[in-house]
Amino acid sequence: MRKHYLLLLIASVFPLLLIAQFSVQDKSGKKPDWTMSMEKNFIVGIGNGTAIEDAKDNAMVNVKAQIVTSVADFISSSSVSKSSEITAGKINELYQSFSNVITTQSGKRDFLQGVSATNVVAFYWEKQADKKTKEVKYQYFVKYPFSQFDLDDLVADFRAKDQLLTDEMNKALALLDNFTSIEELIQCQSQLSKLEQIFIDERKGQSQTGIEKCKALLASVYLADAGSTLGKVRYNLKIGDKVVRCAKKPVINSGCAKIQDRRLGEDVCEVTYMYDECYDEPGNNVKVSYTIGNNRPEKLFYFNVAEQKATLLISGKIRIMGGTITGDKVSNAECIIPLQSKYDSPVVVTKLTLEWKEYGIIVDLPLNVSFSAKGQHELKVTIPNELTISKVSTATTPANKLNGSIMYNSANTGKSSAISIYRYDYTTGW
């Protein structure tokens, strides 16, 4: 309690220095000896004010400040208080720091909570006037009980709660390596910010470092595609390579698509949308954006309304050639049909029908020929049927026309479509 006694010594000497400057105009009675000397198991609090109640309140604040300073002498984590010169400012700093530590925890058994004017065993006040300025003030003295037992009890209570604060800090710092959600990081930053305001030792620096790491992690959140398809956006929120969850709802909009269902707050978030009113043009997208502190992670998920469309067109003259010729018959002839795919989505040709009805010739060929990518393709098919050359040949009968159809499916949707072949021009190689 070295500093406690030093404070009392200062409190005893300081009034003597003011005697020459102030004159006593009124007082509560004969000035007691305890206002000028130290007494075991008691603290003398001194306060000044322009009103007597203000001076009384300030005297009680001074009592609390001395109690906190006494505790500081016994707490290893507050070594700064033992190496720094005691000033009014330092007393106030210690009072604020330690009273925050002691009074902010649940399950309190804090001595400071019980420090009140009702426990004062004696008081004395003076009304003083400045001899030069005639300014009037009150000086209030209170004699407050504070034994070694009281100090030991408060120190033990302080240490227990101080350990709880250390445990809380360590738990928050450990979370920075094991977080799974944005909310955990926000909560971690909030906890460390509160602790940083309380700590006055090396833990303050540890908390500040943790706060900066929280800020950096939250500032690095971004959106990543998780396998979006036409009509459905699938995405993750990520920090580095780590997927994190976020309970906060994003802003979702699109220039033409209608947003329908949302499944948010998961490792993989999903947004379904209708695109019936979107034109087949580049730039169609669904925009997803979050607000996380000062960070605004967002992503445009582009979609192609023709992604699942499948359209084939005959783009040139059909050719039938080759094969095995026996007299007026040809078998295993090769039919080549130039096709154009209008979209990039894959298609599967499932059937080819060729007809020369006037001659009673019908060829039905089941197929499984795939094409992908937009542009030109060739359907090459071997016709196993025997064809009568004199009837189907365009060399001998140039006016011949071909009828039939080509059946195909969308590889993405399975939807079936057909190309009608009606009186179509073709050529033969015989």
Wavefront OBJ file of the C-alpha trace (Angstrom):
o trace
v 0.000 0.000 0.000
v 2.999 2.283 -0.596
v 1.141 4.514 -3.016
v -1.928 4.548 -0.819
v 0.131 6.125 1.963
v 1.813 8.460 -0.498
v -1.601 9.696 -1.550
v -2.518 10.309 2.047
v 0.706 12.246 2.545
v -0.079 14.378 -0.479
v -3.600 14.880 0.832
v -2.158 15.979 4.186
v 0.406 18.427 2.845
v -1.617 19.941 0.014
v -4.106 21.833 2.240
v -1.222 23.532 4.095
v 0.020 24.993 0.838
v -3.321 26.653 0.287
v -3.709 28.276 3.687
v -1.939 31.440 2.625
v -4.090 31.748 -0.497
v -7.531 30.951 0.955
v -9.359 32.158 4.025
v -11.933 29.986 5.801
v -15.333 31.641 5.899
v -17.329 28.777 7.345
v -16.772 25.180 8.461
v -18.611 22.189 9.833
v -16.849 22.376 13.196
v -13.405 22.013 14.686
v -11.017 20.590 12.138
v -10.265 16.985 13.199
v -6.735 15.575 13.308
v -7.570 12.790 10.831
v -7.770 15.363 8.029
v -4.058 16.058 8.436
v -2.655 12.621 9.301
v -2.756 8.981 8.286
v -4.771 6.481 10.250
v -4.615 2.714 9.826
v -7.642 1.048 8.194
v -9.005 4.364 6.912
v -8.802 6.444 3.754
v -9.205 10.208 3.739
v -10.920 11.483 0.616
v -10.665 15.146 -0.308
v -12.874 16.939 -2.815
v -13.406 20.499 -3.975
v -16.343 22.196 -5.636
v -18.212 25.447 -5.995
v -21.133 23.824 -4.159
v -20.868 21.719 -1.034
v -22.603 18.712 -2.655
v -20.134 18.824 -5.555
v -17.238 18.864 -3.117
v -18.768 15.920 -1.231
v -19.221 13.905 -4.440
v -15.645 14.662 -5.497
v -14.388 13.493 -2.100
v -16.079 10.140 -2.679
v -14.568 9.943 -6.175
v -11.205 10.555 -4.531
v -11.873 7.672 -2.122
v -12.590 5.352 -5.034
v -9.505 6.546 -6.856
v -7.330 5.753 -3.836
v -8.923 2.314 -3.471
v -8.320 1.528 -7.134
v -4.740 2.784 -6.871
v -4.213 0.542 -3.852
v -5.485 -2.412 -5.855
v -3.203 -1.436 -8.721
v -0.191 -1.792 -6.429
v -1.098 -5.424 -5.872
v -1.884 -6.396 -9.452
v 1.086 -7.482 -11.545
v -0.661 -6.599 -14.803
v -0.856 -2.971 -13.726
v 2.907 -2.449 -13.299
v 2.568 0.849 -15.121
v 0.894 2.261 -12.035
v 3.933 1.447 -9.896
v 6.498 2.995 -12.193
v 4.655 6.177 -13.124
v 4.506 9.341 -11.122
v 1.198 9.698 -9.315
v -0.707 12.696 -10.583
v -4.341 13.628 -10.601
v -4.514 12.562 -14.223
v -2.889 9.208 -13.513
v -5.251 8.565 -10.617
v -8.189 9.295 -12.874
v -6.760 7.023 -15.614
v -6.265 4.161 -13.168
v -9.696 4.711 -11.677
v -11.348 4.589 -15.084
v -9.357 1.570 -16.269
v -9.676 -0.573 -13.180
v -13.214 0.407 -12.291
v -14.215 -0.592 -15.817
v -12.565 -3.970 -15.332
v -14.164 -4.507 -11.971
v -17.638 -3.241 -12.722
v -18.341 -4.575 -16.221
v -18.431 -8.294 -15.402
v -21.472 -10.332 -14.422
v -21.769 -12.007 -11.031
v -20.242 -8.961 -9.348
v -18.895 -9.004 -5.815
v -17.055 -5.736 -6.286
v -15.941 -3.594 -3.382
v -16.280 -0.422 -5.419
v -19.988 -1.028 -5.811
v -20.376 -0.714 -2.079
v -18.342 2.480 -1.783
v -20.869 5.162 -0.875
v -21.332 8.119 1.432
v -23.413 5.979 3.806
v -20.224 4.197 4.921
v -18.367 7.408 5.811
v -17.491 7.391 9.521
v -16.648 11.092 9.749
v -16.603 14.205 7.622
v -15.436 17.784 7.750
v -15.905 20.684 5.346
v -14.772 24.225 4.924
v -16.091 27.120 2.903
v -13.053 28.991 1.546
v -12.566 32.247 -0.306
v -9.621 33.213 -2.484
v -7.977 36.278 -0.906
v -7.199 37.806 -4.274
v -10.147 36.885 -6.490
v -12.746 36.470 -3.726
v -13.776 33.252 -5.469
v -15.625 30.915 -3.094
v -15.257 27.148 -3.012
v -15.898 24.211 -0.678
v -13.359 21.655 0.473
v -14.806 18.400 1.778
v -13.005 15.677 3.760
v -14.416 12.187 4.367
v -12.993 9.450 6.585
v -13.705 6.135 4.935
v -13.043 2.633 6.368
v -10.679 0.545 4.227
v -8.756 -2.234 5.947
v -6.176 -4.716 4.711
v -8.957 -7.296 4.658
v -11.000 -5.055 2.373
v -8.003 -4.631 0.089
v -7.236 -8.369 -0.005
v -10.868 -9.130 -0.751
v -10.966 -6.636 -3.620
v -7.640 -7.820 -5.050
v -8.856 -11.430 -5.078
v -12.102 -10.376 -6.708
v -10.238 -8.297 -9.251
v -7.856 -11.100 -10.140
v -10.672 -13.579 -10.632
v -12.536 -11.263 -12.954
v -9.335 -10.225 -14.664
v -8.677 -13.886 -15.467
v -12.155 -14.147 -16.945
v -11.314 -11.228 -19.207
v -8.066 -12.924 -20.260
v -9.971 -16.123 -21.009
v -12.506 -14.151 -23.047
v -9.701 -12.513 -25.037
v -7.959 -15.821 -25.710
v -11.232 -17.393 -26.829
v -11.837 -14.524 -29.253
v -8.283 -14.695 -30.616
v -8.547 -18.460 -31.113
v -11.741 -17.943 -33.111
v -9.749 -16.024 -35.721
v -8.290 -19.355 -36.863
v -11.487 -21.395 -36.531
v -14.338 -19.142 -37.638
v -17.087 -20.519 -39.878
v -19.300 -17.460 -40.347
v -19.201 -13.713 -40.915
v -21.177 -13.211 -37.707
v -18.486 -14.937 -35.659
v -15.897 -12.496 -36.967
v -18.138 -9.505 -36.270
v -18.799 -10.756 -32.738
v -15.086 -11.409 -32.262
v -14.245 -7.855 -33.307
v -16.899 -6.466 -30.972
v -15.591 -8.487 -28.000
v -11.990 -7.505 -28.611
v -12.954 -3.846 -29.009
v -14.608 -3.884 -25.583
v -11.636 -5.649 -24.015
v -9.152 -3.292 -25.676
v -10.879 -0.404 -23.898
v -10.480 -2.178 -20.551
v -6.936 -3.549 -20.692
v -3.981 -1.343 -19.720
v -1.221 -3.941 -20.113
v 0.161 -6.091 -22.942
v -3.295 -7.568 -23.482
v -4.342 -4.233 -24.927
v -1.842 -4.737 -27.758
v -2.985 -8.333 -28.265
v -6.585 -7.175 -28.518
v -5.653 -4.429 -30.982
v -3.819 -6.953 -33.165
v -6.857 -9.222 -33.095
v -9.153 -6.331 -34.034
v -6.998 -5.489 -37.053
v -7.030 -9.145 -38.135
v -10.829 -9.201 -37.848
v -11.057 -6.092 -40.013
v -8.685 -7.568 -42.604
v -10.632 -10.837 -42.767
v -13.983 -9.067 -43.119
v -12.544 -6.783 -45.789
v -11.434 -9.802 -47.851
v -14.846 -11.497 -48.164
v -15.810 -12.221 -51.773
v -18.417 -14.175 -53.747
v -17.469 -17.233 -55.806
v -19.557 -19.174 -58.303
v -20.454 -22.630 -57.005
v -21.902 -24.165 -60.157
v -24.617 -21.812 -61.393
v -26.937 -22.999 -64.167
v -29.537 -21.245 -66.272
v -32.362 -20.326 -63.913
v -30.319 -20.887 -60.748
v -27.421 -18.937 -59.202
v -25.249 -20.986 -56.835
v -22.483 -19.234 -54.925
v -20.241 -19.272 -51.857
v -19.037 -16.500 -49.618
v -15.300 -16.971 -49.179
v -12.328 -15.606 -47.274
v -9.305 -16.822 -49.146
v -10.076 -20.471 -49.931
v -12.328 -20.852 -46.901
v -16.112 -20.985 -47.336
v -18.005 -18.993 -44.690
v -21.665 -18.541 -43.913
v -23.490 -15.246 -43.574
v -26.925 -14.838 -41.997
v -27.301 -11.331 -43.380
v -29.500 -11.148 -46.462
v -27.899 -9.838 -49.653
v -29.406 -7.468 -52.195
v -30.358 -9.491 -55.299
v -31.510 -7.898 -58.540
v -31.491 -8.325 -62.303
v -32.229 -6.183 -65.315
v -34.715 -8.665 -66.807
v -34.920 -11.848 -64.747
v -37.562 -12.290 -62.045
v -36.098 -13.473 -58.737
v -38.139 -16.303 -57.224
v -36.761 -18.420 -54.390
v -33.729 -17.843 -52.182
v -31.808 -20.284 -50.012
v -29.335 -18.213 -48.048
v -27.066 -18.563 -45.022
v -25.671 -21.912 -46.212
v -22.235 -22.997 -47.406
v -23.735 -22.926 -50.907
v -26.413 -20.265 -51.382
v -28.976 -20.610 -54.164
v -31.147 -18.080 -55.978
v -33.663 -19.272 -58.566
v -35.011 -16.934 -61.213
v -37.264 -16.828 -64.290
v -35.735 -15.579 -67.529
v -38.744 -15.793 -69.871
v -38.783 -12.032 -70.396
v -35.049 -11.777 -71.125
v -33.903 -11.273 -74.693
v -31.212 -13.470 -76.176
v -28.404 -10.967 -75.817
v -25.071 -10.733 -73.989
v -24.931 -9.097 -70.589
v -27.925 -10.734 -68.959
v -27.078 -11.261 -65.295
v -28.219 -11.616 -61.706
v -26.356 -9.340 -59.292
v -25.768 -10.440 -55.683
v -24.260 -7.927 -53.251
v -23.605 -7.864 -49.494
v -22.707 -5.138 -47.031
v -20.178 -6.395 -44.479
v -18.795 -3.470 -42.490
v -17.021 -1.225 -44.968
v -16.733 -4.070 -47.476
v -19.230 -4.403 -50.330
v -18.624 -7.840 -51.873
v -20.700 -8.386 -54.997
v -20.748 -10.503 -58.131
v -22.542 -10.504 -61.465
v -23.711 -13.984 -62.446
v -24.115 -13.880 -66.225
v -26.544 -16.197 -67.987
v -27.413 -17.048 -71.584
v -31.134 -17.524 -72.202
v -30.269 -19.751 -75.170
v -28.071 -21.991 -73.056
v -30.547 -24.866 -73.160
v -32.158 -24.133 -76.510
v -31.513 -26.565 -79.344
v -32.307 -25.714 -82.959
v -30.966 -27.475 -86.055
v -31.492 -26.376 -89.645
v -30.512 -27.991 -92.938
v -27.990 -25.553 -94.355
v -27.167 -26.996 -97.784
v -27.846 -29.637 -100.400
v -28.183 -33.233 -99.223
v -25.785 -35.678 -100.850
v -26.157 -39.448 -101.247
v -23.156 -41.282 -102.693
v -20.849 -44.246 -102.509
v -22.009 -47.616 -101.317
v -21.944 -51.037 -102.958
v -23.512 -51.094 -106.435
v -24.984 -54.305 -107.803
v -26.757 -53.777 -111.092
v -29.498 -51.190 -110.487
v -29.185 -51.513 -106.727
v -26.934 -49.709 -104.249
v -26.506 -50.655 -100.579
v -24.640 -48.975 -97.717
v -24.714 -45.631 -99.490
v -23.565 -42.650 -97.446
v -25.958 -39.771 -96.860
v -24.402 -36.428 -95.915
v -26.664 -33.664 -94.602
v -25.186 -30.221 -93.774
v -26.730 -28.912 -90.540
v -26.464 -25.621 -88.740
v -26.807 -25.435 -84.936
v -28.265 -22.093 -83.911
v -27.113 -22.306 -80.281
v -24.144 -23.583 -78.304
v -26.147 -26.125 -76.366
v -25.561 -29.769 -77.422
v -28.089 -31.711 -79.477
v -28.559 -35.399 -80.274
v -29.952 -36.542 -83.637
v -32.140 -39.564 -82.864
v -33.756 -40.504 -86.188
v -33.475 -39.886 -89.919
v -36.350 -40.640 -92.287
v -35.935 -40.429 -96.079
v -38.887 -40.931 -98.404
v -39.461 -41.360 -102.128
v -43.146 -42.049 -101.747
v -43.878 -42.034 -105.463
v -41.603 -45.037 -105.704
v -42.703 -46.596 -102.428
v -39.236 -46.166 -100.863
v -39.072 -45.235 -97.153
v -35.879 -45.360 -95.075
v -36.145 -45.110 -91.237
v -32.793 -44.970 -89.465
v -32.538 -44.741 -85.657
v -29.481 -42.641 -84.716
v -27.514 -41.356 -81.755
v -25.324 -38.638 -83.213
v -24.336 -35.671 -81.022
v -23.357 -32.160 -82.013
v -22.162 -29.378 -79.700
v -21.342 -25.734 -80.273
v -23.010 -23.210 -82.462
v -22.257 -23.331 -86.200
v -21.922 -25.763 -89.091
v -21.961 -29.555 -88.732
v -22.396 -32.570 -91.011
v -24.666 -35.499 -90.356
v -23.117 -38.553 -92.045
v -25.270 -41.663 -92.150
v -24.859 -45.038 -93.844
v -28.086 -46.254 -95.486
v -28.077 -50.064 -95.184
v -31.239 -50.397 -97.298
v -30.961 -51.268 -100.983
v -31.941 -48.307 -103.108
v -33.012 -48.575 -106.760
v -30.580 -46.309 -108.563
v -32.850 -45.665 -111.544
v -35.518 -44.341 -109.193
v -33.550 -42.246 -106.684
v -30.651 -41.055 -108.818
v -30.560 -37.337 -109.661
v -28.103 -38.115 -112.486
v -30.806 -39.948 -114.417
v -33.795 -38.035 -112.953
v -32.681 -34.467 -112.063
v -36.200 -33.467 -111.044
v -36.199 -35.894 -108.112
v -37.037 -34.362 -104.702
v -36.495 -35.781 -101.232
v -38.986 -35.921 -98.367
v -38.666 -37.060 -94.779
v -37.589 -35.690 -91.401
v -34.735 -35.430 -88.929
v -35.594 -35.957 -85.232
v -33.317 -34.527 -82.528
v -33.297 -33.819 -78.788
v -31.748 -31.139 -76.597
v -28.974 -32.854 -74.632
v -29.691 -30.520 -71.674
v -33.452 -30.742 -71.442
v -34.350 -33.830 -73.486
v -36.898 -31.793 -75.412
v -37.584 -33.277 -78.865
v -37.769 -31.345 -82.131
v -37.951 -32.215 -85.820
v -36.695 -30.860 -89.137
v -39.148 -31.473 -91.911
v -37.674 -32.489 -95.291
v -40.207 -31.629 -97.977
v -39.409 -31.768 -101.663
v -35.865 -30.969 -100.832
v -33.086 -30.806 -103.453
v -30.422 -33.487 -103.204
v -27.693 -35.035 -105.347
v -26.474 -38.563 -105.858
v -23.081 -39.887 -106.922
v -24.435 -42.448 -109.366
l 1 2 3 4 5 6 7 8 9 10 11 12 13 14 15 16 17 18 19 20 21 22 23 24 25 26 27 28 29 30 31 32 33 34 35 36 37 38 39 40 41 42 43 44 45 46 47 48 49 50 51 52 53 54 55 56 57 58 59 60 61 62 63 64 65 66 67 68 69 70 71 72 73 74 75 76 77 78 79 80 81 82 83 84 85 86 87 88 89 90 91 92 93 94 95 96 97 98 99 100 101 102 103 104 105 106 107 108 109 110 111 112 113 114 115 116 117 118 119 120 121 122 123 124 125 126 127 128 129 130 131 132 133 134 135 136 137 138 139 140 141 142 143 144 145 146 147 148 149 150 151 152 153 154 155 156 157 158 159 160 161 162 163 164 165 166 167 168 169 170 171 172 173 174 175 176 177 178 179 180 181 182 183 184 185 186 187 188 189 190 191 192 193 194 195 196 197 198 199 200 201 202 203 204 205 206 207 208 209 210 211 212 213 214 215 216 217 218 219 220 221 222 223 224 225 226 227 228 229 230 231 232 233 234 235 236 237 238 239 240 241 242 243 244 245 246 247 248 249 250 251 252 253 254 255 256 257 258 259 260 261 262 263 264 265 266 267 268 269 270 271 272 273 274 275 276 277 278 279 280 281 282 283 284 285 286 287 288 289 290 291 292 293 294 295 296 297 298 299 300 301 302 303 304 305 306 307 308 309 310 311 312 313 314 315 316 317 318 319 320 321 322 323 324 325 326 327 328 329 330 331 332 333 334 335 336 337 338 339 340 341 342 343 344 345 346 347 348 349 350 351 352 353 354 355 356 357 358 359 360 361 362 363 364 365 366 367 368 369 370 371 372 373 374 375 376 377 378 379 380 381 382 383 384 385 386 387 388 389 390 391 392 393 394 395 396 397 398 399 400 401 402 403 404 405 406 407 408 409 410 411 412 413 414 415 416 417 418 419 420 421 422 423 424 425 426 427 428 429 430
